[in-house]
Amino acid sequence: MSILVISLPPRPRLRSRSAETAAAETSGGEEIDYLLSADGFTVQAQGRCAASLLPKADSVVAVVCDADIAWHRITLPKAPAARLRAALTGLLEEAVLEDEASTHFAIAPQSTAGQPTWVAAIHRPWLRGMLAKLERHEIFVDRVVPLSWPDGPPSGHFSEAIGAHSGQDLVLTWAHADGVVVLRLQGGLARSLLPQPLPPESRWSSSPEVATAAERWLGAPVTVVSVGERALQATRTLWNLRQFDLARRHRGTRAVRDLLRRWSSPAWRPVRYGLIALAAAQVMGLNLWAWHQSAEVATKRQALVGLVQTSFPQVRAVLDAPLQMQREVDALRAMAGKPSEVDFEPQLQAAAAAWPSGQPPVANLRFEPGRLTLAAAGWSDAETESFRSQLRPAGWQVEVSEGRLVMSRASSLPR
């Protein structure tokens, strides 16, 4: 999975105006350092460009420089998630230098309520403005991580001070289990604050442009690490400064947006063409199958019309072949003097065959074409069910209503 690592520029600190105003003025054409990695361990490409020209990647991680984060050691309060931010503000309102409403807090990973933990404090308007600037250019940051964080064994990194160009104005970032401090090496303050002697397990590194001056100050060799390599190493931390009101939201919307962007990319052009061709083939196949079925129905309808006209030459126009055939057959039966299934005699014969042996002959009856109503006063439920069950196999249905039995031809024979 490819990773785009963005090194956020240091926060401007101007006394004459707020940091928010300064950030807004410089956000238009400010360039950003970035690197691209295919696996999170090796640098694939790196450079510096405007936010609108940043390359795309599966995951985006923003790195905050050491001077923009203050670290505080507290006991994590036992508060619900919705009120934890307010609880942190109450604990740290006297420890932070800026207004607590303008300070963003982030808790160390795997922290437990009631136990000591580290809290990172960052200027909220500046960080929110940087994230918003990137999002305006379709760069959605998944994680925000620090370059250094409290951890052991101790580590020191030498770099050039912001705004310096001589390579001699050094800054030391000293990270250890008790915190992180950024020290200028001019004068003796840095040596007085570092433990003496230096811990033997300490790890020392330096950016390439100040490596010689760093070794001279330290009196020992240092590992040369470029800015990009150090930022890539920082992405492997468990820290994520996007918490509380700056936490990532609308993951589903972003996933859909990323999918649409990937779908529109040139790499997916063959897939798009293939799906369009497949859809066109499906539509064409459905139309051909519908035409084939329509032709078969028309052929069968024409054969049925031909059968009617052949069997009954007197029928000139065929509008409803089954109904017209039934009428012609009924007319021929009537001319031959043969009753149909729904005439009086067949219905009466069927009723007589199923009549219960213990019941007297029917007292009265009524006949309508296809319906025979018989008086059945005093019949038991067993006799009625026996009468119905004997007629059912022959295709008759029997309804009981107010002491009468109504026989009619069933609409469909039981299977």
C-alpha positions in Angstrom: 0.0 0.0 0.0 1.5 3.3 -1.1 2.0 6.0 1.5 2.3 9.8 0.9 4.2 11.4 3.7 3.7 15.2 4.0 6.0 17.3 6.2 3.9 20.1 7.5 5.8 23.4 7.4 6.6 25.0 10.8 3.8 27.1 12.3 4.4 30.8 11.8 4.8 32.8 15.0 4.1 36.4 14.5 3.4 38.9 17.3 1.6 41.4 15.1 -1.2 39.2 14.0 -2.8 35.8 14.9 -1.3 32.6 13.6 -4.6 31.9 11.8 -4.3 35.1 9.7 -0.7 34.4 8.9 -1.4 30.8 7.8 -4.3 32.0 5.6 -2.0 34.5 3.9 0.7 32.0 3.1 -1.5 29.0 2.2 -2.0 30.1 -1.4 1.4 29.5 -2.9 3.3 27.7 -0.1 5.1 24.6 -1.1 5.1 21.4 0.9 7.8 18.8 1.4 6.6 15.3 0.6 7.8 11.8 -0.1 6.1 8.7 -1.6 6.8 5.2 -0.5 5.4 2.0 -1.9 5.8 -0.1 1.2 6.4 2.3 4.1 10.1 1.5 4.4 11.8 2.7 1.2 11.6 6.2 -0.4 10.1 5.9 -3.9 10.0 9.6 -4.7 10.4 12.9 -2.8 10.3 16.6 -3.5 8.7 19.9 -2.8 5.6 21.3 -4.6 2.3 23.0 -4.1 -0.5 21.2 -2.4 -2.4 20.9 -5.7 0.5 19.0 -7.3 1.0 16.4 -4.6 0.9 12.8 -5.9 -1.9 10.4 -5.0 -1.5 7.4 -2.7 -3.5 4.8 -0.8 -2.7 6.4 2.6 -1.7 10.0 3.6 0.3 10.8 6.7 1.1 14.3 7.8 4.2 14.8 10.1 4.4 17.7 12.5 7.9 19.1 13.3 9.2 18.9 16.9 9.0 22.6 17.7 5.2 22.7 17.1 4.3 20.1 19.8 4.4 20.5 23.6 4.4 17.3 25.7 2.7 17.0 29.1 2.8 14.1 31.5 -0.6 13.6 33.4 -2.8 11.0 34.9 -5.5 10.3 32.4 -8.8 11.3 34.0 -11.7 8.8 34.3 -14.2 10.6 32.1 -16.5 9.4 29.3 -15.3 9.9 25.8 -17.7 12.8 25.2 -16.2 14.8 28.1 -12.6 13.7 28.0 -11.5 16.7 26.0 -13.0 19.1 28.6 -11.4 17.1 31.4 -8.0 17.4 29.7 -8.5 21.2 29.3 -9.2 21.4 33.1 -6.0 19.5 33.9 -3.8 21.4 31.5 -5.2 24.9 31.5 -2.3 26.2 33.7 0.4 24.2 31.9 -0.2 25.3 28.3 1.2 28.7 27.2 -1.7 29.6 24.9 -5.4 29.8 25.5 -6.7 26.2 26.1 -9.6 26.8 23.6 -6.9 27.2 20.9 -5.0 24.2 22.0 -5.6 20.7 20.5 -4.8 17.7 22.7 -3.9 14.2 21.7 -3.6 11.2 24.1 -0.8 8.6 23.8 -1.9 5.3 22.1 -3.1 2.5 24.4 -3.7 4.9 27.3 -5.7 3.7 30.3 -7.9 5.9 32.5 -6.4 6.5 35.9 -2.8 5.7 34.7 0.0 8.1 33.8 0.2 9.0 30.1 1.6 11.5 27.7 -0.5 14.3 26.1 0.6 16.2 23.0 -0.5 19.8 22.8 -0.7 21.6 19.4 -2.1 24.9 18.2 -5.6 23.9 17.0 -6.3 26.7 14.5 -3.0 26.1 12.7 -3.4 22.3 12.5 -7.1 22.6 11.4 -6.1 25.2 8.7 -3.3 22.9 7.3 -5.7 19.9 7.1 -8.4 22.1 5.5 -5.9 23.4 3.0 -4.9 19.9 2.0 -8.5 18.7 1.7 -9.3 21.6 -0.6 -6.9 20.0 -3.0 -8.4 16.5 -2.5 -5.6 15.4 -0.2 -7.3 13.7 2.8 -4.9 13.0 5.7 -5.5 9.7 7.5 -3.0 10.3 10.3 -1.0 13.2 11.8 2.1 12.0 13.6 5.0 13.7 15.5 8.6 13.6 14.3 9.7 12.7 17.9 7.8 11.5 21.0 8.7 10.5 24.5 10.2 7.1 24.4 13.3 5.1 25.3 16.1 4.5 24.7 17.0 8.2 24.4 17.6 9.6 20.9 19.1 12.9 19.7 18.7 14.4 16.3 20.7 17.4 15.0 19.2 19.6 12.3 19.6 23.1 11.0 17.6 25.8 12.8 14.6 27.2 10.9 15.6 30.1 8.7 19.3 29.4 9.0 21.4 28.9 5.8 25.0 28.6 7.0 24.8 25.0 8.2 26.3 26.1 11.6 23.2 27.1 13.5 22.3 23.8 15.0 19.2 22.5 16.8 19.1 19.3 18.9 15.9 17.4 19.4 16.4 15.3 22.5 13.7 12.6 23.0 13.7 10.3 26.0 11.3 8.6 28.4 10.7 11.9 30.3 9.8 14.1 27.3 11.0 15.8 24.2 12.9 19.1 24.2 14.3 21.2 21.3 17.6 23.0 22.1 19.7 25.4 20.3 23.4 24.5 20.5 24.7 28.1 20.7 26.0 28.7 24.2 26.1 26.2 27.0 22.4 25.7 27.8 22.1 22.5 25.8 25.1 20.8 27.6 23.7 21.8 30.9 20.3 20.3 30.3 21.6 17.0 28.8 22.4 14.3 31.3 26.1 13.9 32.1 27.5 11.6 31.1 25.3 10.9 28.1 23.5 7.5 28.3 25.5 4.9 26.5 22.4 3.5 24.8 21.5 6.9 23.2 21.0 6.9 19.5 22.3 9.9 17.6 21.4 11.1 14.1 21.8 14.2 12.0 20.5 15.7 8.8 23.2 15.7 6.0 23.9 19.5 5.9 24.9 19.7 9.6 26.5 16.2 10.1 30.1 17.6 10.4 29.1 20.3 12.9 27.0 17.8 14.9 29.9 15.3 15.2 32.2 18.2 16.2 29.8 19.3 19.0 29.0 15.7 20.2 32.5 14.4 19.8 31.2 11.1 18.4 30.0 9.9 15.0 26.3 10.3 14.1 24.0 8.5 11.7 23.1 10.7 8.7 19.4 10.6 8.1 17.7 12.8 5.5 14.5 14.7 6.3 12.5 12.4 4.2 13.9 9.2 5.8 13.2 10.7 9.3 9.6 11.5 8.3 9.1 8.0 6.9 10.4 6.5 10.2 7.9 8.7 12.1 5.0 7.1 10.2 5.6 3.8 11.9 4.7 5.2 15.3 1.3 4.3 16.9 0.7 8.0 17.6 -2.1 9.7 15.8 -2.7 13.4 16.6 -6.1 13.4 14.8 -8.3 13.1 17.9 -11.4 14.6 19.3 -12.8 17.4 17.0 -10.0 16.8 14.5 -10.6 13.0 14.2 -11.3 11.7 10.7 -15.0 11.6 9.8 -17.1 10.5 6.9 -14.9 7.5 6.1 -17.7 6.1 3.8 -17.9 9.3 1.8 -14.1 9.4 1.4 -14.0 5.8 0.3 -16.6 6.5 -2.3 -14.7 9.6 -3.5 -11.5 7.6 -3.7 -13.2 4.8 -5.6 -14.6 7.3 -8.1 -11.2 9.0 -8.5 -9.5 5.7 -9.0 -12.3 4.6 -11.4 -11.7 7.7 -13.5 -7.9 7.2 -13.7 -6.2 6.1 -16.9 -5.2 2.8 -15.4 -8.8 1.8 -15.1 -9.7 2.8 -18.7 -9.5 -0.8 -20.0 -11.9 -1.9 -17.2 -14.3 0.9 -18.1 -14.3 -0.1 -21.8 -14.7 -3.7 -20.9 -17.7 -3.1 -18.7 -19.3 -0.8 -21.3 -18.8 -3.6 -24.0 -20.3 -6.2 -21.6 -23.3 -4.0 -20.9 -23.9 -3.4 -24.6 -23.6 -7.1 -25.3 -26.1 -7.9 -22.5 -28.6 -5.3 -23.9 -28.2 -6.6 -27.4 -28.6 -10.2 -26.2 -31.8 -9.3 -24.3 -33.2 -7.6 -27.4 -32.5 -10.5 -29.6 -34.0 -13.0 -27.1 -37.1 -10.8 -26.8 -37.4 -10.7 -30.6 -37.1 -14.5 -30.7 -39.7 -15.0 -28.0 -42.1 -12.6 -29.8 -41.7 -14.4 -33.0 -42.4 -17.8 -31.3 -45.6 -16.3 -29.7 -46.7 -14.9 -33.1 -46.1 -18.3 -34.7 -48.1 -20.2 -32.1 -51.0 -17.6 -32.3 -51.1 -17.9 -36.1 -51.2 -21.7 -35.8 -54.1 -21.5 -33.3 -56.0 -19.1 -35.7 -55.4 -21.6 -38.5 -56.7 -24.5 -36.4 -59.9 -22.6 -35.6 -60.5 -21.6 -39.3 -59.8 -25.2 -40.5 -62.1 -26.8 -37.9 -64.8 -24.2 -38.2 -64.8 -22.7 -41.7 -67.8 -20.5 -40.9 -65.7 -18.5 -38.5 -64.2 -15.7 -40.6 -62.6 -13.4 -38.0 -60.8 -14.9 -35.1 -60.5 -12.6 -32.1 -60.4 -15.0 -29.1 -59.6 -18.5 -30.5 -60.3 -20.5 -27.3 -63.6 -18.8 -26.6 -64.8 -19.0 -30.1 -63.9 -22.7 -30.4 -65.8 -23.4 -27.1 -68.9 -21.7 -28.5 -68.7 -23.6 -31.8 -68.3 -26.9 -29.9 -71.3 -26.1 -27.6 -73.4 -25.2 -30.7 -72.5 -28.6 -32.3 -73.3 -30.5 -29.1 -76.7 -28.7 -28.8 -77.5 -29.5 -32.4 -76.6 -33.2 -31.8 -78.8 -33.2 -28.6 -76.0 -34.1 -26.3 -75.8 -32.2 -23.0 -72.6 -30.5 -21.8 -70.9 -30.9 -18.4 -72.7 -27.8 -17.1 -76.2 -28.8 -18.2 -78.9 -29.9 -15.8 -78.8 -33.7 -16.5 -75.0 -34.2 -15.9 -75.1 -32.2 -12.7 -78.1 -34.0 -11.4 -76.6 -37.4 -12.1 -73.4 -36.4 -10.3 -75.4 -35.2 -7.3 -77.4 -38.4 -7.2 -74.3 -40.6 -7.3 -72.8 -38.8 -4.3 -76.1 -38.4 -2.4 -75.9 -39.8 1.2 -77.7 -43.1 1.6 -79.4 -42.0 4.8 -80.9 -38.8 3.4 -84.4 -38.7 1.7 -84.6 -37.5 -1.9 -84.2 -33.8 -2.5 -87.3 -31.7 -1.6 -86.6 -28.9 -4.0 -83.9 -27.6 -6.3 -83.0 -24.8 -8.5 -80.9 -24.8 -11.7 -79.0 -22.0 -13.5 -76.6 -22.6 -16.3 -73.6 -24.2 -14.6 -75.1 -24.0 -11.0 -77.3 -26.5 -9.3 -78.8 -25.6 -5.9 -80.1 -28.5 -3.7 -82.0 -28.3 -0.4 -79.9 -30.0 2.3 -81.7 -29.1 5.6 -80.7 -31.4 8.5 -77.5 -32.6 7.0 -74.6 -33.3 9.4 -71.1 -32.0 8.8 -69.9 -35.5 8.0 -72.6 -36.0 5.3 -71.8 -32.6 3.8 -68.0 -33.3 3.7 -68.7 -36.8 2.2 -70.8 -35.3 -0.5 -68.2 -32.7 -1.3 -65.3 -35.2 -1.3 -67.0 -37.6 -3.7 -67.7 -34.8 -6.2 -64.3 -33.1 -6.0 -62.3 -35.7 -8.1 -64.8 -35.3 -10.9 -64.1 -31.5 -11.0 -67.1 -30.3 -9.0 -67.0 -27.9 -6.2 -69.7 -27.7 -3.5 -70.5 -24.6 -1.4 -72.8 -24.8 1.7 -75.0 -21.8 2.4 -78.0 -21.6 4.8 -79.0 -25.3 4.4 -78.4 -25.4 0.7 -75.8 -27.1 -1.4 -74.6 -25.2 -4.5 -72.8 -27.3 -7.2 -70.7 -25.7 -9.8 -67.8 -26.7 -12.1 -64.4 -26.1 -10.4 -62.2 -23.6 -12.2 -59.3 -26.0 -12.2 -59.1 -29.7 -11.4 -57.0 -30.7 -8.3 -53.6 -32.0 -9.1 
